[in-house]
Amino acid sequence: MIGRRKIGNILWIAIHPDLRRRGIASALVAECLRILSEQEASLIFVSVEGDNLPAFALFEKNGFKRMSSKELRREFGLRVMSLYNKLLIAPHEVVFVRSRNDLDAPSPSKSNQPS
Ligand SMILES: CC(C)(COP(=O)(O)OP(=O)(O)OC[C@H]1O[C@@H](n2cnc3c(N)ncnc32)[C@H](O)[C@@H]1OP(=O)(O)O)[C@@H](O)C(=O)NCCC(=O)NCCS
């Protein structure tokens, strides 16, 4: 909880190098979103190292938007420090967020699932 808002956090997803680009991480993200939505998280966060371009692409493709520290401060005010603690965020990491409101929207990754 941050104030009265229930938040969810995806801590870490890693796929074996031999199995990448097959939609496995996207399927895991979709399952995390489903579970966190069931638990009524209103916002779902993930923090990613600032130079991790594959992870940026993964989360953007799955409906997450990058949120700057200024935007986070505007959204959470003084509670932003509590948010950073919960995300276990390091200074060089970038925050991505997806709101629960758009969880019902079709996921861009669905066409990317292995058949
Ligand atoms: C980031 C990571 C989890 C992606 O796993 P994955 O199973 O390959 O991801 P997906 O196949 O679901 O990819 C979904 C989309 O993400 C993007 N993407 C994934 N890897 C990418 C790469 N190396 N370069 C550019 N875009 C990439 C693509 O848009 C991809 O869709 P496409 O294959 O149709 O183009 C994987 O590279 C990894 O384990 N990295 C090391 C651990 C890590 O950095 N975790 C993220 C921090 S939580």
The ligand as a MOL file (V3000), in Angstrom:
LIG
                    3D

  0  0  0     0  0            999 V3000
M  V30 BEGIN CTAB
M  V30 COUNTS 48 50 0 0 0
M  V30 BEGIN ATOM
M  V30 1 C 14.4720 -8.9590 -20.9070 0
M  V30 2 C 14.1570 -10.4750 -21.0260 0
M  V30 3 C 13.4740 -10.9400 -19.7170 0
M  V30 4 C 13.2180 -10.6790 -22.2410 0
M  V30 5 O 12.8320 -12.0670 -22.2920 0
M  V30 6 P 12.2160 -12.7210 -23.6580 0
M  V30 7 O 11.5350 -13.9920 -23.2890 0
M  V30 8 O 13.2670 -12.7580 -24.6870 0
M  V30 9 O 11.1400 -11.6070 -24.0650 0
M  V30 10 P 9.9500 -11.7890 -25.1510 0
M  V30 11 O 10.3120 -12.8640 -26.1350 0
M  V30 12 O 8.6610 -11.9120 -24.4310 0
M  V30 13 O 10.0550 -10.3940 -25.9060 0
M  V30 14 C 8.9630 -9.4870 -25.9820 0
M  V30 15 C 9.4290 -8.2450 -26.6930 0
M  V30 16 O 10.4290 -7.5720 -25.9340 0
M  V30 17 C 11.3700 -6.9490 -26.8390 0
M  V30 18 N 12.7040 -7.5460 -26.6750 0
M  V30 19 C 13.0330 -8.6470 -25.9560 0
M  V30 20 N 14.3610 -8.8670 -26.0470 0
M  V30 21 C 14.8550 -7.8840 -26.8240 0
M  V30 22 C 16.1700 -7.5550 -27.2820 0
M  V30 23 N 17.2480 -8.2900 -26.9580 0
M  V30 24 N 16.3350 -6.4590 -28.0660 0
M  V30 25 C 15.2700 -5.6900 -28.4190 0
M  V30 26 N 13.9910 -5.9570 -28.0140 0
M  V30 27 C 13.7990 -7.0310 -27.2280 0
M  V30 28 C 10.8440 -7.2090 -28.2470 0
M  V30 29 O 9.9570 -6.1470 -28.5610 0
M  V30 30 C 10.0850 -8.4890 -28.0300 0
M  V30 31 O 9.0990 -8.7160 -29.0080 0
M  V30 32 P 9.5200 -9.3600 -30.4410 0
M  V30 33 O 10.3850 -10.5570 -30.1490 0
M  V30 34 O 8.1870 -9.7170 -31.0530 0
M  V30 35 O 10.2520 -8.2920 -31.1740 0
M  V30 36 C 15.4630 -11.3110 -21.2890 0
M  V30 37 O 16.2270 -10.6770 -22.2910 0
M  V30 38 C 16.3100 -11.5040 -20.0420 0
M  V30 39 O 16.1570 -12.4930 -19.3100 0
M  V30 40 N 17.2490 -10.5750 -19.7760 0
M  V30 41 C 18.0940 -10.6630 -18.5900 0
M  V30 42 C 17.3190 -10.4060 -17.3140 0
M  V30 43 C 16.6690 -9.0320 -17.3240 0
M  V30 44 O 17.2870 -8.0440 -17.7560 0
M  V30 45 N 15.4170 -8.9440 -16.8410 0
M  V30 46 C 14.6440 -7.7140 -16.9100 0
M  V30 47 C 14.6550 -6.9890 -15.6150 0
M  V30 48 S 13.2110 -7.3880 -14.6490 0
M  V30 END ATOM
M  V30 BEGIN BOND
M  V30 1 1 1 2
M  V30 2 1 2 3
M  V30 3 1 2 4
M  V30 4 1 2 36
M  V30 5 1 4 5
M  V30 6 1 5 6
M  V30 7 2 6 7
M  V30 8 1 6 8
M  V30 9 1 6 9
M  V30 10 1 9 10
M  V30 11 2 10 11
M  V30 12 1 10 12
M  V30 13 1 10 13
M  V30 14 1 13 14
M  V30 15 1 14 15
M  V30 16 1 15 16
M  V30 17 1 15 30
M  V30 18 1 16 17
M  V30 19 1 17 18
M  V30 20 1 17 28
M  V30 21 1 18 19
M  V30 22 1 18 27
M  V30 23 2 19 20
M  V30 24 1 20 21
M  V30 25 1 21 22
M  V30 26 2 21 27
M  V30 27 1 22 23
M  V30 28 2 22 24
M  V30 29 1 24 25
M  V30 30 2 25 26
M  V30 31 1 26 27
M  V30 32 1 28 29
M  V30 33 1 28 30
M  V30 34 1 30 31
M  V30 35 1 31 32
M  V30 36 2 32 33
M  V30 37 1 32 34
M  V30 38 1 32 35
M  V30 39 1 36 37
M  V30 40 1 36 38
M  V30 41 2 38 39
M  V30 42 1 38 40
M  V30 43 1 40 41
M  V30 44 1 41 42
M  V30 45 1 42 43
M  V30 46 2 43 44
M  V30 47 1 43 45
M  V30 48 1 45 46
M  V30 49 1 46 47
M  V30 50 1 47 48
M  V30 END BOND
M  V30 END CTAB
M  END
